[in-house]
Amino acid sequence: MIKRTPIILAACVAVFALTACGEKPQTGMGVRTDAVPYAGTGSNFTEPGWKAGDKTSWEAQLKTRQQYGQNEYTRSQAK
Protein backbone atom coordinates (compact mmCIF):
# COMPACT_ATOMS: atom_id res chain seq x y z
CA MET A 1 0.00 0.00 0.00
CA ILE A 2 2.81 2.42 0.85
CA LYS A 3 4.57 1.70 -2.46
CA ARG A 4 1.41 2.42 -4.46
CA THR A 5 0.84 5.89 -2.99
CA PRO A 6 3.76 7.61 -4.79
CA ILE A 7 2.80 5.92 -8.05
CA ILE A 8 -0.83 7.01 -7.76
CA LEU A 9 0.26 10.51 -6.77
CA ALA A 10 2.64 10.71 -9.76
CA ALA A 11 -0.11 9.49 -12.08
CA CYS A 12 -2.51 12.14 -10.77
CA VAL A 13 0.10 14.87 -11.24
CA ALA A 14 0.76 13.65 -14.79
CA VAL A 15 -2.96 13.66 -15.61
CA PHE A 16 -3.40 17.18 -14.25
CA ALA A 17 -0.30 18.37 -16.13
CA LEU A 18 -1.56 16.94 -19.42
CA THR A 19 -4.99 18.55 -19.12
CA ALA A 20 -3.37 21.88 -20.01
CA CYS A 21 -2.57 20.46 -23.45
CA GLY A 22 -6.25 19.90 -24.27
CA GLU A 23 -7.23 23.43 -25.28
CA LYS A 24 -10.36 23.78 -27.38
CA PRO A 25 -9.93 25.43 -30.79
CA GLN A 26 -10.96 29.08 -30.89
CA THR A 27 -13.02 29.45 -34.03
CA GLY A 28 -14.34 32.95 -33.38
CA MET A 29 -17.97 31.97 -33.71
CA GLY A 30 -19.19 34.44 -31.11
CA VAL A 31 -22.01 36.91 -31.41
CA ARG A 32 -22.44 38.04 -34.97
CA THR A 33 -24.56 40.81 -36.33
CA ASP A 34 -25.27 41.95 -39.85
CA ALA A 35 -26.24 45.46 -38.80
CA VAL A 36 -23.92 48.35 -39.60
CA PRO A 37 -22.29 49.97 -36.55
CA TYR A 38 -24.08 53.28 -37.02
CA ALA A 39 -27.51 51.61 -36.89
CA GLY A 40 -27.53 51.93 -33.10
CA THR A 41 -28.54 49.57 -30.34
CA GLY A 42 -31.88 51.02 -29.36
CA SER A 43 -30.48 52.10 -25.99
CA ASN A 44 -31.55 55.31 -24.28
CA PHE A 45 -27.95 56.02 -23.30
CA THR A 46 -26.67 57.64 -26.49
CA GLU A 47 -24.82 60.86 -27.18
CA PRO A 48 -27.30 63.76 -27.49
CA GLY A 49 -26.04 64.89 -30.92
CA TRP A 50 -26.01 61.47 -32.52
CA LYS A 51 -28.90 60.15 -34.60
CA ALA A 52 -29.23 56.39 -34.95
CA GLY A 53 -28.93 55.21 -38.56
CA ASP A 54 -27.22 58.37 -39.84
CA LYS A 55 -23.73 57.49 -41.08
CA THR A 56 -22.58 61.12 -41.33
CA SER A 57 -23.67 61.82 -37.76
CA TRP A 58 -21.90 58.63 -36.62
CA GLU A 59 -18.63 59.64 -38.28
CA ALA A 60 -18.86 63.17 -36.85
CA GLN A 61 -19.36 61.79 -33.32
CA LEU A 62 -16.38 59.44 -33.71
CA LYS A 63 -14.21 62.30 -34.94
CA THR A 64 -15.29 64.54 -32.07
CA ARG A 65 -14.70 61.82 -29.49
CA GLN A 66 -11.26 61.08 -30.90
CA GLN A 67 -10.27 64.72 -31.05
CA TYR A 68 -11.50 65.91 -27.65
CA GLY A 69 -11.91 62.82 -25.51
CA GLN A 70 -9.06 60.53 -26.47
CA ASN A 71 -6.37 62.96 -27.62
CA GLU A 72 -3.85 63.46 -24.82
CA TYR A 73 -2.44 66.62 -26.41
CA THR A 74 -5.77 68.45 -26.08
CA ARG A 75 -6.57 67.00 -22.64
CA SER A 76 -3.24 67.78 -20.95
CA GLN A 77 -3.12 71.53 -21.59
CA ALA A 78 -3.59 73.74 -18.55
CA LYS A 79 -6.78 75.75 -18.39
Secondary structure, 3 states (H helix, E strand, C coil): CCCHHHHHHHHHHHHHHHHHHCCCCCCCCCCCCCCCHHHCCCCCCCCCCCCCCCHHHHHHHHHHHHHHHCCHHHHCCCC
